[in-house]
Amino acid sequence: MIVTVRTTTDARAKADALARGAVEARLVACAQISGPVTSVYHWQGAIETTEEWEVVFKTTEARYPALEMYVLSAHDYATPEILATRVTRVGEEYARWVERETAAARPIEPPAQDERPFFVYGTLRPGAYNHDRFLAGRIGTEADAVLHGAVLHDGPGYPYVVPAAEGRVVGTLLTPSPGDYGDLFGLLDRLELPVGYERVAMDVERVRDGARVSAWVFLAAPDAPLGQVIESGDWFKKER
């Protein structure tokens, strides 16, 4: 089943990043950008008027869950518009093209038996917008940590870590609550792998005691859309 999925954002550059990221991750076969359009809506007790850009994605129903995860992760709105519509009639060749292009998405590995904590360094860190959205109620412990031998790159709304001879990346070690590991493992893979990450076990330094802890880290995949280096190694301190 072919579906179209639409969202809006408040800048052309953001629309371009959303579109390119989804196409590069093979979540969609095509993304079309139009605008600007004027949106009038209720928000936090007031009527707002905003100039926005619309992105329309062409994908399959099977790929929709991963596309939704991608939009929620990459978008900087607290409540982004995500509207999906099933296509009742479609050209046969076009439908096959959409299915073929989205079928080439990077496969997601099944959960491992080794329940390592997760080292997060961007929008999943406590205090960042995706932490409460995806991790609330599922984390048992949090600890400040540093990944050595890596550099932090900006990206299309979220950062990427790349191994390097020198450098450090600041983040947080998250240990899932008892019984939540399997669900959280699968959730993070579905969230991160389609948008240019690969999951790797690495040693991370826990700040409070200097202990070396083996953790899952989502590194930039070879085709990740890397931006400029964030010299501080801290997503919360990047220049805006």
C-alpha positions in Angstrom: 0.0 0.0 0.0 1.4 3.4 -1.0 0.9 6.3 1.4 1.7 10.0 1.3 2.8 11.6 4.5 2.9 15.4 5.1 4.6 17.6 7.6 5.4 21.3 7.9 8.3 23.3 9.3 9.1 27.0 9.6 12.2 27.3 7.3 13.1 26.1 3.8 16.4 24.8 5.0 14.7 22.6 7.6 12.3 21.3 5.0 15.2 20.4 2.7 17.0 18.6 5.6 13.8 16.6 6.5 13.3 15.6 2.8 16.9 14.7 2.1 17.3 12.7 5.4 14.2 10.6 4.6 15.3 9.9 1.1 18.9 9.1 2.0 17.7 6.6 4.7 15.4 5.0 2.1 12.4 5.7 4.3 10.7 7.3 1.3 11.1 7.1 -2.5 10.5 10.8 -2.9 9.9 14.0 -0.9 8.4 17.1 -2.4 8.7 20.6 -0.8 6.3 23.4 -1.4 5.7 26.8 0.2 5.7 29.1 1.8 2.2 28.7 3.1 0.5 30.6 5.9 -0.7 28.5 8.8 -3.2 29.8 11.4 -3.6 27.6 14.5 -4.3 27.4 18.2 -1.1 27.0 20.3 -0.8 27.3 24.1 -4.0 29.3 24.5 -3.4 31.8 21.6 -4.0 32.0 17.9 -0.8 31.9 16.0 0.0 32.8 12.3 3.2 31.4 10.9 4.8 31.1 7.5 5.7 27.4 6.9 7.0 25.0 4.3 5.3 21.7 3.5 7.1 18.4 2.9 5.1 15.5 1.3 6.8 12.1 1.5 5.9 9.2 -0.8 6.4 5.8 0.9 4.7 2.5 1.7 2.6 1.6 4.7 5.3 -0.9 5.8 7.8 2.0 6.1 5.4 4.4 7.7 6.4 3.6 11.4 10.1 4.2 10.7 9.3 7.4 8.8 7.2 8.6 11.7 10.0 7.9 14.1 12.4 9.8 11.8 10.1 12.9 11.6 9.6 13.0 15.4 13.4 12.7 16.0 14.5 15.1 13.3 11.8 17.8 13.7 12.4 20.7 16.1 8.6 21.3 16.8 7.3 19.9 20.1 4.3 18.6 18.2 5.1 18.3 14.5 2.3 17.7 12.0 2.4 14.1 10.7 -0.6 13.2 8.5 -0.6 10.0 6.5 -3.0 9.2 3.7 -3.5 5.8 2.0 -3.4 6.1 -1.8 -6.4 4.3 -3.2 -5.4 4.5 -6.9 -1.8 4.6 -8.2 0.0 3.9 -11.4 1.4 0.4 -11.3 4.9 1.3 -12.4 5.1 4.2 -9.9 3.9 1.9 -7.1 6.6 -0.6 -7.9 9.2 2.1 -7.9 8.2 3.4 -4.5 8.2 -0.2 -3.1 11.6 -0.9 -4.7 13.3 2.3 -3.4 12.0 1.9 0.2 12.7 -1.8 0.3 16.5 -1.0 0.2 16.4 0.5 3.7 19.2 -0.5 6.1 18.0 -3.6 8.1 17.6 -3.3 11.9 19.4 -5.9 13.9 17.6 -7.9 16.6 18.3 -7.2 20.3 21.5 -8.5 21.7 21.6 -10.6 24.8 24.3 -8.3 26.4 22.3 -5.6 28.2 24.8 -2.7 28.0 23.7 0.8 28.9 23.2 3.4 26.1 25.5 6.4 25.7 23.4 9.3 24.3 24.8 12.6 23.3 22.2 14.6 21.4 18.4 14.9 21.4 18.0 11.9 23.6 20.0 13.3 26.5 18.1 14.3 29.7 16.8 17.8 29.1 16.7 17.5 25.3 13.4 17.4 23.4 13.4 13.7 22.5 14.3 12.4 26.0 10.8 12.8 27.4 9.2 12.0 24.1 10.7 8.5 23.8 12.4 7.6 27.1 10.2 8.9 29.9 9.4 6.2 32.5 11.8 3.7 30.9 15.2 4.7 32.4 16.4 3.3 35.7 19.7 5.3 36.1 21.4 8.2 34.4 25.1 9.1 34.7 27.2 11.8 33.1 29.8 10.3 30.8 32.5 11.1 28.2 33.4 9.2 25.0 37.1 9.6 24.2 38.6 9.3 20.7 35.7 10.8 18.9 34.4 14.1 17.5 30.9 15.4 17.4 29.4 16.7 14.1 26.3 18.8 13.7 23.5 17.3 11.5 20.0 18.0 10.2 18.5 18.7 13.6 20.6 16.1 15.6 24.3 15.3 15.9 26.6 12.5 14.8 29.7 11.0 16.5 32.7 10.0 14.3 35.7 8.1 15.8 38.9 10.0 15.7 42.5 9.9 17.0 41.7 12.7 19.4 38.7 14.4 20.7 35.9 13.8 23.2 32.1 13.8 23.2 30.0 14.6 26.2 26.9 12.7 26.9 24.9 10.5 29.4 24.9 6.8 30.2 21.3 5.6 30.4 20.4 2.2 32.0 16.9 1.1 31.2 14.5 0.2 34.0 14.2 -3.5 34.9 12.1 -5.2 32.3 12.3 -2.3 29.8 15.6 -3.2 28.1 14.2 -5.2 25.2 11.5 -2.7 24.3 13.9 0.3 24.6 16.6 -1.5 22.6 14.2 -2.1 19.7 12.8 1.5 20.0 16.3 3.1 19.7 17.3 0.9 16.8 14.1 1.9 14.9 14.7 5.5 15.8 18.4 5.8 15.0 19.4 3.2 12.3 17.2 4.5 9.5 18.6 8.0 9.7 22.3 7.4 9.4 23.5 5.7 12.5 25.1 2.4 13.3 25.1 0.8 16.8 28.5 -0.1 18.2 29.7 -1.3 21.6 32.4 1.2 23.0 34.1 2.0 26.3 32.8 5.2 27.8 34.2 7.0 30.9 31.7 7.6 33.7 32.4 11.0 35.1 31.6 10.4 38.8 34.2 7.8 39.3 36.3 7.5 36.1 35.1 4.0 35.5 35.3 2.6 32.0 31.8 1.3 31.0 31.0 -0.7 27.9 28.0 0.9 26.3 26.0 1.0 23.1 26.9 4.1 21.1 25.1 5.2 17.9 27.9 6.3 15.5 27.6 8.0 12.2 27.1 5.5 9.4 29.3 6.0 6.2 26.4 7.8 4.4 25.4 10.0 7.4 24.7 13.7 6.5 27.5 15.2 8.5 27.6 18.9 9.3 30.4 21.0 10.8 32.4 19.7 13.8 31.1 20.9 17.2 34.4 21.8 18.8 33.2 21.5 22.4 32.0 18.0 21.9 28.9 18.9 23.8 25.6 19.2 21.9 24.2 21.5 24.6 27.0 24.0 24.1 27.1 24.1 20.3 27.0 27.5 18.6 23.6 28.4 17.4 
